[in-house]
Amino acid sequence: MSLGIIDESTDSISIGTVLKLTESAIKRDAILAAINIALQIKGESLSLYVYDTVKGPNDTDRVKELNVGYDAYGSRIPCKAV
């Protein structure tokens, strides 16, 4: 299930999805929310991922919160990992 565009700025776009994974080794299913952030910084293109297991397609608040952070200058940027 697509979450669509989660966030967008002049130098980035974040697109999310929720998917069901089957873990055959332990015979169980997991639901995963994932966000891909395409980001342009100082002429370099980056592709970052944020993901978390969720209870269902509507349980995506936590992964969406992980998507946005701030740099050392207080500017809003996608993904706290940057």
mmCIF file of the C-alpha atoms, coordinates in Angstrom:
data_MODEL
# 
_entry.id   MODEL 
# 
loop_
_atom_site.group_PDB 
_atom_site.id 
_atom_site.type_symbol 
_atom_site.label_atom_id 
_atom_site.label_alt_id 
_atom_site.label_comp_id 
_atom_site.label_asym_id 
_atom_site.label_entity_id 
_atom_site.label_seq_id 
_atom_site.pdbx_PDB_ins_code 
_atom_site.Cartn_x 
_atom_site.Cartn_y 
_atom_site.Cartn_z 
_atom_site.occupancy 
_atom_site.B_iso_or_equiv 
_atom_site.pdbx_formal_charge 
_atom_site.auth_seq_id 
_atom_site.auth_comp_id 
_atom_site.auth_asym_id 
_atom_site.auth_atom_id 
_atom_site.pdbx_PDB_model_num 
ATOM 1  C CA . MET A 1 1  ? 0.000  0.000   0.000  1.00 0.00 ? 1  MET A CA 1 
ATOM 2  C CA . SER A 1 2  ? 1.455  3.331   -1.045 1.00 0.00 ? 2  SER A CA 1 
ATOM 3  C CA . LEU A 1 3  ? 1.655  6.148   1.503  1.00 0.00 ? 3  LEU A CA 1 
ATOM 4  C CA . GLY A 1 4  ? 2.339  8.555   -1.351 1.00 0.00 ? 4  GLY A CA 1 
ATOM 5  C CA . ILE A 1 5  ? 4.499  11.627  -0.920 1.00 0.00 ? 5  ILE A CA 1 
ATOM 6  C CA . ILE A 1 6  ? 5.216  12.065  2.793  1.00 0.00 ? 6  ILE A CA 1 
ATOM 7  C CA . ASP A 1 7  ? 7.301  15.223  2.530  1.00 0.00 ? 7  ASP A CA 1 
ATOM 8  C CA . GLU A 1 8  ? 8.633  17.493  -0.200 1.00 0.00 ? 8  GLU A CA 1 
ATOM 9  C CA . SER A 1 9  ? 11.004 20.471  -0.305 1.00 0.00 ? 9  SER A CA 1 
ATOM 10 C CA . THR A 1 10 ? 13.083 22.252  -2.940 1.00 0.00 ? 10 THR A CA 1 
ATOM 11 C CA . ASP A 1 11 ? 15.898 19.702  -2.589 1.00 0.00 ? 11 ASP A CA 1 
ATOM 12 C CA . SER A 1 12 ? 14.161 16.522  -1.394 1.00 0.00 ? 12 SER A CA 1 
ATOM 13 C CA . ILE A 1 13 ? 11.160 14.249  -1.725 1.00 0.00 ? 13 ILE A CA 1 
ATOM 14 C CA . SER A 1 14 ? 10.031 11.452  0.599  1.00 0.00 ? 14 SER A CA 1 
ATOM 15 C CA . ILE A 1 15 ? 7.806  8.626   -0.624 1.00 0.00 ? 15 ILE A CA 1 
ATOM 16 C CA . GLY A 1 16 ? 6.380  5.917   1.632  1.00 0.00 ? 16 GLY A CA 1 
ATOM 17 C CA . THR A 1 17 ? 4.914  2.438   1.411  1.00 0.00 ? 17 THR A CA 1 
ATOM 18 C CA . VAL A 1 18 ? 3.616  -0.300  3.702  1.00 0.00 ? 18 VAL A CA 1 
ATOM 19 C CA . LEU A 1 19 ? 4.342  -3.898  2.775  1.00 0.00 ? 19 LEU A CA 1 
ATOM 20 C CA . LYS A 1 20 ? 3.833  -7.372  4.156  1.00 0.00 ? 20 LYS A CA 1 
ATOM 21 C CA . LEU A 1 21 ? 6.923  -9.550  4.379  1.00 0.00 ? 21 LEU A CA 1 
ATOM 22 C CA . THR A 1 22 ? 6.884  -13.301 4.852  1.00 0.00 ? 22 THR A CA 1 
ATOM 23 C CA . GLU A 1 23 ? 9.760  -14.598 6.932  1.00 0.00 ? 23 GLU A CA 1 
ATOM 24 C CA . SER A 1 24 ? 9.863  -18.233 5.874  1.00 0.00 ? 24 SER A CA 1 
ATOM 25 C CA . ALA A 1 25 ? 12.722 -19.148 8.240  1.00 0.00 ? 25 ALA A CA 1 
ATOM 26 C CA . ILE A 1 26 ? 10.599 -18.407 11.322 1.00 0.00 ? 26 ILE A CA 1 
ATOM 27 C CA . LYS A 1 27 ? 7.224  -18.924 9.617  1.00 0.00 ? 27 LYS A CA 1 
ATOM 28 C CA . ARG A 1 28 ? 5.642  -15.573 10.359 1.00 0.00 ? 28 ARG A CA 1 
ATOM 29 C CA . ASP A 1 29 ? 4.612  -12.418 8.535  1.00 0.00 ? 29 ASP A CA 1 
ATOM 30 C CA . ALA A 1 30 ? 5.777  -8.895  9.317  1.00 0.00 ? 30 ALA A CA 1 
ATOM 31 C CA . ILE A 1 31 ? 4.288  -5.594  8.212  1.00 0.00 ? 31 ILE A CA 1 
ATOM 32 C CA . LEU A 1 32 ? 6.893  -2.965  7.367  1.00 0.00 ? 32 LEU A CA 1 
ATOM 33 C CA . ALA A 1 33 ? 6.482  0.775   6.795  1.00 0.00 ? 33 ALA A CA 1 
ATOM 34 C CA . ALA A 1 34 ? 9.277  2.251   4.688  1.00 0.00 ? 34 ALA A CA 1 
ATOM 35 C CA . ILE A 1 35 ? 10.077 5.749   3.460  1.00 0.00 ? 35 ILE A CA 1 
ATOM 36 C CA . ASN A 1 36 ? 12.616 6.517   0.732  1.00 0.00 ? 36 ASN A CA 1 
ATOM 37 C CA . ILE A 1 37 ? 14.094 10.014  0.819  1.00 0.00 ? 37 ILE A CA 1 
ATOM 38 C CA . ALA A 1 38 ? 15.754 11.360  -2.330 1.00 0.00 ? 38 ALA A CA 1 
ATOM 39 C CA . LEU A 1 39 ? 17.914 14.303  -1.254 1.00 0.00 ? 39 LEU A CA 1 
ATOM 40 C CA . GLN A 1 40 ? 20.261 16.748  -2.966 1.00 0.00 ? 40 GLN A CA 1 
ATOM 41 C CA . ILE A 1 41 ? 23.050 18.158  -0.717 1.00 0.00 ? 41 ILE A CA 1 
ATOM 42 C CA . LYS A 1 42 ? 25.960 20.231  -2.016 1.00 0.00 ? 42 LYS A CA 1 
ATOM 43 C CA . GLY A 1 43 ? 25.537 18.834  -5.536 1.00 0.00 ? 43 GLY A CA 1 
ATOM 44 C CA . GLU A 1 44 ? 25.401 15.221  -4.351 1.00 0.00 ? 44 GLU A CA 1 
ATOM 45 C CA . SER A 1 45 ? 22.331 13.007  -4.675 1.00 0.00 ? 45 SER A CA 1 
ATOM 46 C CA . LEU A 1 46 ? 21.503 10.748  -1.752 1.00 0.00 ? 46 LEU A CA 1 
ATOM 47 C CA . SER A 1 47 ? 18.871 8.060   -1.303 1.00 0.00 ? 47 SER A CA 1 
ATOM 48 C CA . LEU A 1 48 ? 18.059 7.379   2.341  1.00 0.00 ? 48 LEU A CA 1 
ATOM 49 C CA . TYR A 1 49 ? 15.672 4.861   3.866  1.00 0.00 ? 49 TYR A CA 1 
ATOM 50 C CA . VAL A 1 50 ? 13.703 4.928   7.096  1.00 0.00 ? 50 VAL A CA 1 
ATOM 51 C CA . TYR A 1 51 ? 11.801 1.780   8.033  1.00 0.00 ? 51 TYR A CA 1 
ATOM 52 C CA . ASP A 1 52 ? 10.073 0.169   10.994 1.00 0.00 ? 52 ASP A CA 1 
ATOM 53 C CA . THR A 1 53 ? 7.790  -2.767  11.674 1.00 0.00 ? 53 THR A CA 1 
ATOM 54 C CA . VAL A 1 54 ? 4.193  -1.681  12.234 1.00 0.00 ? 54 VAL A CA 1 
ATOM 55 C CA . LYS A 1 55 ? 0.914  -3.242  13.370 1.00 0.00 ? 55 LYS A CA 1 
ATOM 56 C CA . GLY A 1 56 ? -0.913 -2.306  10.167 1.00 0.00 ? 56 GLY A CA 1 
ATOM 57 C CA . PRO A 1 57 ? -1.266 0.180   7.306  1.00 0.00 ? 57 PRO A CA 1 
ATOM 58 C CA . ASN A 1 58 ? -2.565 2.936   9.614  1.00 0.00 ? 58 ASN A CA 1 
ATOM 59 C CA . ASP A 1 59 ? 0.249  2.548   12.174 1.00 0.00 ? 59 ASP A CA 1 
ATOM 60 C CA . THR A 1 60 ? 2.792  4.742   10.368 1.00 0.00 ? 60 THR A CA 1 
ATOM 61 C CA . ASP A 1 61 ? 3.173  7.779   12.666 1.00 0.00 ? 61 ASP A CA 1 
ATOM 62 C CA . ARG A 1 62 ? 6.484  6.590   14.165 1.00 0.00 ? 62 ARG A CA 1 
ATOM 63 C CA . VAL A 1 63 ? 8.192  6.003   10.806 1.00 0.00 ? 63 VAL A CA 1 
ATOM 64 C CA . LYS A 1 64 ? 6.884  9.361   9.535  1.00 0.00 ? 64 LYS A CA 1 
ATOM 65 C CA . GLU A 1 65 ? 8.372  11.083  12.629 1.00 0.00 ? 65 GLU A CA 1 
ATOM 66 C CA . LEU A 1 66 ? 11.759 9.503   11.861 1.00 0.00 ? 66 LEU A CA 1 
ATOM 67 C CA . ASN A 1 67 ? 11.614 11.004  8.378  1.00 0.00 ? 67 ASN A CA 1 
ATOM 68 C CA . VAL A 1 68 ? 12.195 14.648  9.412  1.00 0.00 ? 68 VAL A CA 1 
ATOM 69 C CA . GLY A 1 69 ? 15.109 16.195  11.285 1.00 0.00 ? 69 GLY A CA 1 
ATOM 70 C CA . TYR A 1 70 ? 17.143 19.390  11.481 1.00 0.00 ? 70 TYR A CA 1 
ATOM 71 C CA . ASP A 1 71 ? 20.721 20.124  10.503 1.00 0.00 ? 71 ASP A CA 1 
ATOM 72 C CA . ALA A 1 72 ? 23.315 21.969  12.600 1.00 0.00 ? 72 ALA A CA 1 
ATOM 73 C CA . TYR A 1 73 ? 22.008 25.313  11.304 1.00 0.00 ? 73 TYR A CA 1 
ATOM 74 C CA . GLY A 1 74 ? 18.397 24.635  12.304 1.00 0.00 ? 74 GLY A CA 1 
ATOM 75 C CA . SER A 1 75 ? 17.233 23.995  8.745  1.00 0.00 ? 75 SER A CA 1 
ATOM 76 C CA . ARG A 1 76 ? 14.634 21.289  8.267  1.00 0.00 ? 76 ARG A CA 1 
ATOM 77 C CA . ILE A 1 77 ? 15.959 18.224  6.456  1.00 0.00 ? 77 ILE A CA 1 
ATOM 78 C CA . PRO A 1 78 ? 14.495 14.758  5.792  1.00 0.00 ? 78 PRO A CA 1 
ATOM 79 C CA . CYS A 1 79 ? 15.733 11.879  7.920  1.00 0.00 ? 79 CYS A CA 1 
ATOM 80 C CA . LYS A 1 80 ? 17.411 12.368  11.310 1.00 0.00 ? 80 LYS A CA 1 
ATOM 81 C CA . ALA A 1 81 ? 20.264 10.122  10.116 1.00 0.00 ? 81 ALA A CA 1 
ATOM 82 C CA . VAL A 1 82 ? 21.668 12.921  7.917  1.00 0.00 ? 82 VAL A CA 1 
# 
